[in-house]
Structure formats: structure tokens, C-alpha cells
Amino acid sequence: LDSSLLKDSMNIAVVELRITSAYEEKDYNTVIFLGERLKRTQIIYPSSLTRLALSYYNLKRYNDCIEVCELLINSQFASITIYYYEASALYKLKQFTKSNELLQLCLQASISKDAEDYYYLTGENFEGLHNFKKAVANYDTAYYLFKNPVMKYSCGRIEDINLKNIPLAKKYYAAYLAGAQPKLEDEKKAYKYVKDRLEYLKKRLT
């Protein structure tokens, strides 16, 4: 590969293969040397540039890692790996809020939508077992991952009816009302019920 590059330093197929070889050997400096050469072409080579970002990370060059990750993201070639390593680099630089924002994208991309149903059913099971705190925890997790406001209603209902924690119930009900967009008749009825219930609880505490 090196002999081929001496003859034609911009043979892209050879450059990419050499980057792969260097990365497997943990020769990160060679990856960076050749990866930057590819980057200067202003053509995106996702696999090689991903290895370039990871090489910068492994050498603790976190700002350079972030720059390559951003290039891939802005060029619509982002992957969970890129989001994760940029988040990790941001963490190393103590930019915790930005790191968390990217980790949320990792979660959304890596967790199946079916998981919402699993968390919801788990919550219902815990309700059946009268373990209301664990039920709330599962509904909360489902909301955290998928932002379905119905989960906030379920949490509010338990805090209101079962745990008698009225201040917390009010917060959950308010969050449900802020996010819900009822369209079907049953959804509209549920929305009206929660709205009326919240008003009742407010008056009860005044």
C-alpha cells in the first residue's frame, strides 16, 4: 500500500485501505496524516473520516475529534458512533450540556420505538402489583425516551390517586396538558378530564 501511495498519493481506494490498515494497527498518527489528506479534497469519505475522528479521540485531541464529527454531521453522514464520540470528546472538555444533547440523539437512534410499549406495559404490571413508585419510574423512562405526553398523564394519575402526592400530580398533569395534542374523541375527553382535575386540585390547595 505504501509503495502504491508513493506512485499515486491521491489514489483514494489505496488511501482508504491504508487508513483502515493503520487504524487496525492503532497507528493513529498515520490515520491522521492520510485522513487529513482526504479531508482536504472536500469530498466526504464517511468510513475513513470516522476513523480519523476516532484517532483524534484516542490521542486525546478532543477539539480535532469534534471538528471531524461536526463535518460528518453537517454533511448528513452522521452515525451513532459519531454522535457518541463527539459527546465523549465534549465530556472530556467539560461541555456537559452539549454532550448530553448528543447522547439524547444516540438514545433516540439506538432504542427501538417498540421499547415505549415495553416500558408502558412494565409500568402497568407494577401498577397491578401495587408497586406504584416503580410504575411511575417506567412511565417516566418511556416519556424521557419518546416524549409521549400520555406517560405524563399516567404518572400524574398514580401520584394523584394512589400515592396522594398532589403537588407532584399537578406537575405531571400540567406537563401532559402542555404536550398533548388530542385529535380523537377519546383523547379529547381524556384531555378535558385532566384539565378539570388539575383545576380542582389547584382550588383544593388554595
N, C-alpha and C positions, 0 to 999 in steps of 0.2 A: 504493500500500500504506500509506504513512504517513497519507494522508487517511482511509483506511478505519479505521486504528487510532485516529485522533482521535475518530471516531464511536463505535467499539466496541473498547476496548483489550484485551478478552478474547475477541475473535473468533479462536479457536485456529487455524483454517485460514490466516487472514491473518498471524497471529503467526509460524507456522511458515514460511510463504512468505517473510516479511520476514527471518527468521533465515537462511534459505538464501541470499537475495539479499545480505545483509550479509556472510556468510561468504565468498561468491564474490568480493566486493569487498575482502576482508581487513579489513573494518570490524569488528574483533573486539570492540571496546567495545560496539557496538550488539548484537552477538550475545549478549554477557554480560548486558546490560540486559534484553533480551527473554527470554533463556534462563532467567534467574533468576525472571522473572515466571512462566514456565511451571512451573518447579520448585516454586514456592510453591503451585501448585494441588494438589500431591501426587498428580498423575496422571503416569504415565511416558510421555513422548513420545521414543522412542529416537533418531530421526534428529536432532531438534533438540538433545537433551541431549548427543548425541555431538559435535555442532558446538560446543556450549557447553564441553565438556571440552577439545576441541582449541584453542578460542580462548584458554582459560586457559593452556594449554601454550605457545601461540605468544607470549603476553605474559609468559611466564616466571613465571606464578603457579602454581607446581607443586603446592602444597598444595590449592589450589582445584580444580585438574585432578583430583587424586587423589580428592577428595571426590565429585565428579560421577561419576567412573569407578566408585567403590565403590557409589554409589546405583544405577547401572545394573546392576552385577554382582549386588548383593543383591536387585534386583527381577527377576532372571532375564532381563535384556536385554543380557547381555554379548556382545561380538563380539571377533574377533581385534584389531580396531582399538583397542577399549577396553583390552584387556589390554596391548597394545603401548604405548599412550600412558601408561597408568599405570606400566608398567615403566620407560618413559623418564623419567617425572617422578621416580620413586623413585631412578633412577640419578643424576639431577641433584641430588637431595638426599642423595646418597652412601649410600642404603639399598640396598646392592648385593645382599644376600641376598634381600630381598623382591622386588627387581627380577628376579633370576634365577628365582625361583619362578613369577612371572607369565610370563616368557619361555618356561618349560617348557610352560605351558598353550598359548602361541602355537604352539610347535612341534608339540605333540600335535594341535592343531586344524587346522594347515595342511599337515601331511605325511600323505600317503595311507598307509593300512595296507599297501598293496602295496609301499611302499618297503622294508619289512622283508625281503621276498623278494629285492628288488633288491640290497640290501646283502649278504644272505646268499649269493646266487649270485656276487656280485662277490668275496666272500671265498673261496668255493670255487675260483673261477677263479685267484685269486692263489696258492692252495694248489697248484693244478695247475702253476703257473709256478714253484713253489718260492720264491715271494716271501712268506715266512711272516709277516713283520712287517706287510706291507700287508693280509694276510688277517686278522690279529688286529685291525688298525685298523678294518676293515669290520665284523667281528663286534661289536667294541666299540661302534661307532656304532649298529648295529642294536639292541643292548641298551639303549644310552643313550636311544634314541628310543621303544622299545616294551616294554622290561623283560621280554623273553622270556629266562628263565634258560638255555635251551639255548645261547644265544650265549655265555654264560659258560663252559659246558662246552667249546664249540668253541675258545675262547681257551685254556682250560686244557690241552686235548689238544695244541694246537700248541706251547705253551710247554713242555709235558712231553716230548713225543715228538720234535718237530722242533728246537726251539731249546734244549732241555736247561736251561731256566731253571726249576729245581724250586721255589724259593721263590715265584715268580710263579705257577707252575702250581698250587701249593697254594692260593693266594689265589683264583684263578679257580674251582677245584673247590669250595672252601668256599662261594663266592658262589652257585654253581649249586645245591649241596645246600640252602642256606638258602632259595632261592626256588622250587625245583622242587616240583611237586605231581603226582607220577606217578599216572596212572589206568589207562592201557592196559598190557598185559603187557610190551610192548617198552619202554615208558617206565620201568616198574618195574625191568626188567633193567638199563637204562642207569643208573638211579639207584644200584642196588646196585653196579654196576661202578665208578662214580665214588667211591662211599663206600669201597669196598675199596681202590681205587687210592690215595685220599687217605691212608688208614690206613697203607698200605705206604710211601708217601713220607715220612710222619711218622716211622715207625720207622727208615727208611733214613738219615734225617738226625740221629737221636739216637745 
